[in-house]
Amino acid sequence: MGDEAKPPGDCVKVAIRMRPLSSKELGNNESSIVDLEEQTSGEGNGSVTINDPEGKEKPAQFAFDIVFGTKVEQSLVYECVGKSALQAMFEGYNGTIFAYGQTGSGKSWSMLGGPGELRGIIPRVNETLFDLVDEKVAAIPTRKFLVMCSFFEIYNEIIFDLLNPCQDRSKLGGGLQVKEHPVLGIYVKDLQEVVVNDADKLSKMMDSGTKNRAVSSTMMNAVSSRSHSIFTIKVHQKDDEDKSRNVFAKLNLVDLAGSERQKGTGASGQTLKEGANINKSLSALGNVINALVENANGKKVFVPFRNSKLTRVLQESLGGNSLCTMLAALSPAACNYEETLSTLRYANRAKAIKVSATKNEEAS
């Protein structure tokens, strides 16, 4: 699984996770059209084969770094996807984990999860973060840490602060704005950053922000995320006796709203508008991924990061100064063939993107 940071010049790491057939799908006598060859050891690739339920197309096969089966435990998903990114952050490397897939495919389950052993990647990162801080301070008492967090959503192409919510969003106009700074890089202006001293405070902050997130019910998901959310942890480390240990890094934990087809979700009115904006921003993300892949193959292609708030915010995460892992969530049901195939193609392109993460050293 690799505990050390990936070296600069590596590619985006891609993990695939397929959920079991839902009770609704089983009730509709849906069959599974996806075959997996699981891989979680970090050695070699796993494979995913998707079969056309109508038999018109040949089975399509894809290879990925990590492939999780339907019975995988949440702890193993964290070990394979979250742990290495967290440890790399303590070494001074920025990181991003983002979950992608159609609505109802299990993205939020992987990132947030449920109670107890069902906790997802984000709660487990939050818990382990302060365990690592305590370990490092115990080993080197002169070392000091500053942990800061922010949490926002992109809803209908408008950015809202989930830790400092506005009671009447209509008064915010265009919401918060994305800016660029020569030192800070891409950032969201006026976004609240909170200093956090322990895992309990971080967990409560995360829960509070999650409750402020936009969700609604569709035919495919009773609690469908109607926004993209980005939870960011920044860690500054200082050691007065050894300046080489003065590093800082940030970890972006991204839960994308699901791609969706209107005929599948039964959306109308405001929910339909939300779905259109979700698909628009995911399409922009797809165009950015395509352009980055072209550049990785030696072509000089303009990358349209400014075409959506989502791609602008993720500019550094995709092909910039950041290690990056994409967790693609799949539905195995025959009725979702087109969306599942689209997700696999999306993920297959993403793994060709080159990243150039460098160690962020604090000026002494």
Phi and psi in degrees as a GROMACS rama.xvg file:
@    title "Ramachandran Plot"
@    xaxis  label "Phi"
@    yaxis  label "Psi"
@TYPE xy
76.8066  107.382  GLY-2
-90.1373  -15.7799  ASP-3
-91.8991  159.457  GLU-4
-64.3813  144.135  ALA-5
-71.5144  143.515  LYS-6
-70.4777  152.506  PRO-7
-56.6306  148.339  PRO-8
92.8482  1.4788  GLY-9
-81.3818  179.98  ASP-10
-106.386  168.63  CYS-11
-60.8756  131.53  VAL-12
-88.2378  136.436  LYS-13
-121.226  128.393  VAL-14
-117.058  141.402  ALA-15
-114.062  134.19  ILE-16
-132.838  126.15  ARG-17
-110.112  129.866  MET-18
-82.7916  163.238  ARG-19
-71.5651  166.681  PRO-20
-60.8359  136.792  LEU-21
-77.1431  165.282  SER-22
-60.956  -35.3684  SER-23
-66.1317  -43.1187  LYS-24
-65.7419  -40.2701  GLU-25
-63.7897  -38.667  LEU-26
-65.2907  -27.1114  GLY-27
-91.9648  9.87265  ASN-28
58.6378  33.7485  ASN-29
-71.5771  144.564  GLU-30
-107.928  158.639  SER-31
-84.2847  132.92  SER-32
-114.04  9.27608  ILE-33
-117.473  129.238  VAL-34
-111.242  135.347  ASP-35
-118.038  143.822  LEU-36
-114.001  101.961  GLU-37
-67.8844  149.124  GLU-38
-151.091  115.089  GLN-39
-131.038  1.34349  THR-40
-82.7038  -16.4439  SER-41
85.4058  1.46196  GLY-42
-113.622  113.158  GLU-43
83.3469  -172.079  GLY-44
-116.995  153.1  ASN-45
-95.6384  172.951  GLY-46
-135.092  153.437  SER-47
-129.97  127.207  VAL-48
-119.565  127.593  THR-49
-116.13  133.249  ILE-50
-109.742  132.375  ASN-51
-67.1782  117.717  ASP-52
-62.33  -22.7557  PRO-53
-93.5744  -5.16804  GLU-54
72.3671  13.3693  GLY-55
-78.8792  -32.9944  LYS-56
-109.963  151.757  GLU-57
-69.0399  152.572  LYS-58
-57.0191  138.009  PRO-59
-104.173  130.317  ALA-60
-116.807  140.08  GLN-61
-133.956  147.801  PHE-62
-112.994  137.585  ALA-63
-138.871  159.382  PHE-64
-57.7652  -46.157  ASP-65
-133.61  132.745  ILE-66
-131.271  118.347  VAL-67
-99.0898  138.338  PHE-68
-83.7821  179.772  GLY-69
-70.9596  -20.0928  THR-70
-102.651  11.8879  LYS-71
-63.2279  140.906  VAL-72
-84.2747  150.227  GLU-73
-59.4295  -33.9538  GLN-74
-62.7365  -37.0829  SER-75
-71.6342  -35.9663  LEU-76
-60.487  -42.9768  VAL-77
-63.7087  -45.368  TYR-78
-58.3949  -40.371  GLU-79
-82.321  -31.6971  CYS-80
-110.514  -44.6195  VAL-81
-87.831  -38.7411  GLY-82
-60.6059  -48.2735  LYS-83
-65.2638  -35.6874  SER-84
-66.2838  -39.4706  ALA-85
-66.3573  -43.9759  LEU-86
-66.8808  -36.1513  GLN-87
-64.0402  -35.7389  ALA-88
-61.3105  -39.3414  MET-89
-69.1605  -19.1647  PHE-90
-88.7083  -3.38941  GLU-91
102.326  13.8197  GLY-92
-105.943  130.93  TYR-93
-66.8799  151.718  ASN-94
-145.292  156.188  GLY-95
-141.558  134.44  THR-96
-122.042  122.088  ILE-97
-129.477  138.694  PHE-98
-98.9967  129.389  ALA-99
-130.146  147.447  TYR-100
159.052  171.983  GLY-101
-69.6644  164.86  GLN-102
-61.152  137.055  THR-103
80.5134  11.1867  GLY-104
-91.5255  -8.12525  SER-105
107.966  19.4647  GLY-106
-64.3443  -54.4471  LYS-107
-64.8578  -30.8912  SER-108
-64.0518  -41.8078  TRP-109
-68.5819  -40.5918  SER-110
-80.9512  -41.1852  MET-111
-107.179  -46.8063  LEU-112
73.4187  -153.443  GLY-113
-128.219  -155.77  GLY-114
-79.9117  160.562  PRO-115
57.5668  -129.398  GLY-116
-69.9564  -6.9839  GLU-117
-89.0125  5.03331  LEU-118
-57.6131  143.02  ARG-119
-90.778  -166.883  GLY-120
-62.0478  -46.4809  ILE-121
-63.7292  -49.6814  ILE-122
-59.5442  -36.4986  PRO-123
-70.9979  -36.9933  ARG-124
-61.4748  -44.9155  VAL-125
-59.9329  -40.8903  ASN-126
-69.6851  -46.0756  GLU-127
-69.885  -29.23  THR-128
-51.3202  -51.2047  LEU-129
-79.2707  -22.3725  PHE-130
-63.7725  -41.3078  ASP-131
-67.8635  -39.3518  LEU-132
-59.2615  -47.4615  VAL-133
-61.6924  -41.634  ASP-134
-61.2518  -44.8639  GLU-135
-71.5212  -35.9805  LYS-136
-69.2973  -37.2498  VAL-137
-64.5846  -36.7479  ALA-138
-75.5068  -38.2095  ALA-139
-134.114  92.4786  ILE-140
-59.7162  -21.1753  PRO-141
-79.5721  -7.27964  THR-142
-81.972  138.406  ARG-143
-124.708  146.752  LYS-144
-127.078  142.437  PHE-145
-125.759  119.206  LEU-146
-111.411  127.263  VAL-147
-129.713  146.857  MET-148
-134.729  151.567  CYS-149
-141.95  159.937  SER-150
-152.459  118.465  PHE-151
-141.789  164.669  PHE-152
-126.021  153.909  GLU-153
-111.555  107.343  ILE-154
-119.051  120.603  TYR-155
50.5563  41.775  ASN-156
65.4188  22.2825  GLU-157
-122.419  134.871  ILE-158
-92.4131  126.819  ILE-159
-122.443  138.221  PHE-160
-79.9259  118.184  ASP-161
-81.8052  -15.5353  LEU-162
-93.4281  -13.9426  LEU-163
-135.836  65.3937  ASN-164
-70.0753  147.145  PRO-165
-95.2235  132.656  CYS-166
-65.3333  -34.2374  GLN-167
-122.183  96.0362  ASP-168
-65.1166  -22.6644  ARG-169
-64.4317  -21.03  SER-170
-81.1787  -10.0106  LYS-171
-84.6313  -7.4463  LEU-172
61.7716  -119.285  GLY-173
-82.8105  5.56007  GLY-174
73.1112  -162.832  GLY-175
-76.89  153.394  LEU-176
-109.904  146.016  GLN-177
-89.0475  129.011  VAL-178
-125.295  167.378  LYS-179
-128.462  134.295  GLU-180
-125.237  140.492  HIS-181
-59.2152  -27.023  PRO-182
-104.073  -47.2236  VAL-183
-74.252  -22.549  LEU-184
78.7099  -146.674  GLY-185
-77.8098  130.609  ILE-186
-149.704  164.153  TYR-187
-100.559  116.831  VAL-188
-66.2795  136.598  LYS-189
68.4549  13.1137  ASP-190
-75.0414  130.684  LEU-191
-71.6563  129.744  GLN-192
-113.977  128.063  GLU-193
-110.861  130.627  VAL-194
-75.6066  130.671  VAL-195
-121.923  134.201  VAL-196
-109.44  -14.966  ASN-197
-153.585  164.765  ASP-198
-64.8705  -33.083  ALA-199
-64.7138  -44.1049  ASP-200
-65.2021  -39.6991  LYS-201
-64.1226  -41.0251  LEU-202
-64.5236  -43.4626  SER-203
-64.9956  -37.1125  LYS-204
-64.2954  -42.5331  MET-205
-63.5827  -44.638  MET-206
-62.4718  -42.8348  ASP-207
-62.5878  -45.066  SER-208
-65.524  -39.2106  GLY-209
-63.0276  -37.254  THR-210
-65.6457  -24.9365  LYS-211
-85.1214  -4.8783  ASN-212
-76.7384  148.176  ARG-213
-76.9066  121.469  ALA-214
-136.877  157.187  VAL-215
-157.823  169.312  SER-216
-93.4697  135.595  SER-217
-129.092  174.705  THR-218
-65.6988  -19.3325  MET-219
-101.499  -14.0573  MET-220
-159.324  119.856  ASN-221
-68.3676  -27.5202  ALA-222
-127.248  60.1253  VAL-223
-69.9331  126.997  SER-224
-67.3976  127.484  SER-225
-103.288  12.5005  ARG-226
-146.956  162.689  SER-227
-91.387  134.2  HIS-228
-118.615  144.751  SER-229
-132.048  115.135  ILE-230
-104.78  120.833  PHE-231
-117.073  130.43  THR-232
-112.391  126.724  ILE-233
-113.392  134.026  LYS-234
-125.636  120.939  VAL-235
-105.454  130.98  HIS-236
-120.156  134.243  GLN-237
-134.134  144.91  LYS-238
-141.6  109.176  ASP-239
-63.1808  -22.3665  ASP-240
-94.2738  -15.4141  GLU-241
-144.894  96.7286  ASP-242
-64.1503  -20.1486  LYS-243
-66.3873  -17.9047  SER-244
-89.9412  2.43855  ARG-245
-81.6592  91.6937  ASN-246
-130.926  160.858  VAL-247
-142.246  153.568  PHE-248
-162.202  163.551  ALA-249
-132.635  150.541  LYS-250
-123.102  119.071  LEU-251
-96.7862  124.375  ASN-252
-112.146  108.637  LEU-253
-113.086  125.106  VAL-254
-112.102  100.832  ASP-255
-76.9507  144.869  LEU-256
-66.1622  153.739  ALA-257
-82.0204  142.923  GLY-258
-64.5796  146.668  SER-259
-151.792  152.773  GLU-260
-109.891  134.499  ARG-261
-58.1949  -36.6116  GLN-262
-67.8377  -24.9599  LYS-263
-84.5098  -35.1275  GLY-264
-90.4258  -21.2948  THR-265
67.9583  24.4346  GLY-266
-71.7396  147.371  ALA-267
-150.065  165.177  SER-268
58.8161  -131.793  GLY-269
-62.3143  -38.1544  GLN-270
-64.1316  -36.073  THR-271
-66.522  -41.031  LEU-272
-62.4589  -41.621  LYS-273
-60.4291  -44.8461  GLU-274
-61.6667  -39.0449  GLY-275
-63.3966  -41.8003  ALA-276
-69.3749  -36.6106  ASN-277
-61.4021  -49.2486  ILE-278
-64.51  -35.3841  ASN-279
-63.5396  -46.2918  LYS-280
-70.6835  -34.3294  SER-281
-69.6106  -32.4864  LEU-282
-65.6383  -40.7904  SER-283
-62.7416  -38.9286  ALA-284
-64.2752  -40.2057  LEU-285
-61.7167  -41.0846  GLY-286
-64.5201  -38.0857  ASN-287
-64.9961  -44.1978  VAL-288
-60.9966  -43.5425  ILE-289
-59.6467  -44.1211  ASN-290
-66.22  -39.9527  ALA-291
-65.8374  -36.6189  LEU-292
-65.5175  -42.2402  VAL-293
-58.831  -44.2359  GLU-294
-63.9766  -38.6543  ASN-295
-64.5602  -25.9037  ALA-296
-89.2233  9.0243  ASN-297
98.8014  -4.08977  GLY-298
-88.3733  148.682  LYS-299
-97.7942  100.753  LYS-300
-122.872  138.432  VAL-301
-67.5064  132.832  PHE-302
-101.636  115.146  VAL-303
-81.6645  62.4884  PRO-304
-63.0522  -29.4593  PHE-305
-82.892  4.07267  ARG-306
-76.5057  -12.2785  ASN-307
-154.77  158.732  SER-308
-63.102  -37.4882  LYS-309
-61.2802  -50.8338  LEU-310
-68.3883  -32.1663  THR-311
-65.1622  -44.8275  ARG-312
-65.4762  -35.4236  VAL-313
-90.3411  9.73435  LEU-314
-55.6063  -46.2371  GLN-315
-73.1631  -28.2597  GLU-316
-70.6362  -33.4727  SER-317
-101.846  98.5941  LEU-318
83.9671  3.11621  GLY-319
-106.204  -148.062  GLY-320
-82.9394  69.721  ASN-321
-164.545  136.604  SER-322
-73.5624  146.676  LEU-323
-142.717  134.208  CYS-324
-125.429  130.25  THR-325
-105.367  125.548  MET-326
-105.241  106.689  LEU-327
-94.8633  123.608  ALA-328
-99.5045  134.058  ALA-329
-120.666  148.697  LEU-330
-102.346  136.907  SER-331
-87.2035  -5.33815  PRO-332
-71.8594  143.887  ALA-333
-59.7121  -33.7729  ALA-334
-67.1494  -16.4702  CYS-335
-106.1  21.4369  ASN-336
-52.1595  -51.1468  TYR-337
-62.6565  -44.6675  GLU-338
-68.0049  -40.1924  GLU-339
-66.072  -42.2164  THR-340
-62.4825  -40.9199  LEU-341
-61.411  -43.0421  SER-342
-61.7184  -43.0559  THR-343
-64.0407  -40.2918  LEU-344
-66.5557  -40.4053  ARG-345
-58.7426  -49.7176  TYR-346
-65.6143  -36.9492  ALA-347
-64.7989  -36.5541  ASN-348
-70.3708  -40.7925  ARG-349
-60.8814  -31.7249  ALA-350
-70.3217  -10.7716  LYS-351
-89.7897  -6.9961  ALA-352
-71.6588  129.912  ILE-353
-85.3901  138.255  LYS-354
-114.613  154.731  VAL-355
-131.638  60.4093  SER-356
-71.0025  134.469  ALA-357
-125.581  153.399  THR-358
-69.8002  129.18  LYS-359
-92.2553  105.081  ASN-360
-101.097  131.451  GLU-361
-70.2746  142.095  GLU-362
-69.4595  132.82  ALA-363
